[in-house]
Amino acid sequence: MIELTEQDLLLWMENRRRAGMRNPAYHAWKMDKCERLLAELPDDADDIAALLQVQGVRGWKGSASGCPLADWFSRQGLAGIEVGSLSVGEVHWDVDLPPACQTFVRRFDRGEYPGLVPE
C-alpha cells in the first residue's frame, strides 16, 4: 500500500487541474457553457439584477472577477470568469456580453443595484 502525504495529494490535485486547463475539449466546453448561460439571462438589465438578487448573488463594483455576474457564473460551475472575458489558465477569450448584461454592469458599477453589494 502506498501512503500519500497531504503535500502529495495537493500536488496531484494541482497537476490534474493544470492538465484540464490544457485540454482543448475543456476550453470548448467552458466557452460553450458560458455562451449558453449568457443567452439564458433576461433581456433587461433590471430583470438581470432581480434574478441575481433572488439567487443571493453579490459582488463588488468595478471588479471584473468579483462582480455579481462573475459570482453567478461561479455558482453555475464556471469559476474563474472575469466579466467581459473568459480565462482558463493561460488561455483567454473575449466574450461579447449581450446588451442587457452590458447595461447591467454599467448600472451596477454606478451603484444602481445596492442589494447586490455585500454588506
GIRAMO-V539544 format. One record per pair of residues at least 24 apart in sequence whose ideal C-beta (glycine too) atoms are under 8 Angstrom apart, sorted by the first residue. I is the first residue (numbers start at 0). GAP is how many residues later the second one is. D is the distance in whole Angstrom. If there is no record, write none. Layout:
i:gap:d
I:GAP:D
I:GAP:D
//
This chain:
i:gap:d
17:71:7
20:67:5
20:68:3
20:69:8
20:70:7
21:67:7
25:62:7
26:61:6
26:64:6
29:48:6
29:56:7
29:58:6
30:55:6
30:62:6
30:64:8
32:43:8
32:44:7
32:45:6
33:39:7
33:44:6
33:47:7
33:52:5
33:61:6
34:60:7
36:36:7
36:39:6
36:41:7
37:57:7
37:59:7
37:60:6
37:63:7
38:59:8
40:57:7
40:59:7
40:60:6
41:58:7
42:55:8
42:57:5
43:56:6
44:55:5
44:56:8
44:58:4
44:59:4
44:62:6
46:53:8
47:52:6
47:53:7
47:56:5
48:55:6
48:58:8
48:59:7
48:64:5
48:66:8
48:67:6
51:64:6
52:60:8
52:62:5
52:63:6
56:59:7
57:58:6
57:59:7
57:60:5
58:49:7
58:57:6
58:58:7
58:59:8
59:57:7
59:58:7
60:47:6
60:48:5
60:50:7
60:56:7
61:47:6
66:38:7
66:41:7
66:42:8
67:40:6
67:45:8
67:48:5
68:32:7
68:35:7
68:36:7
//
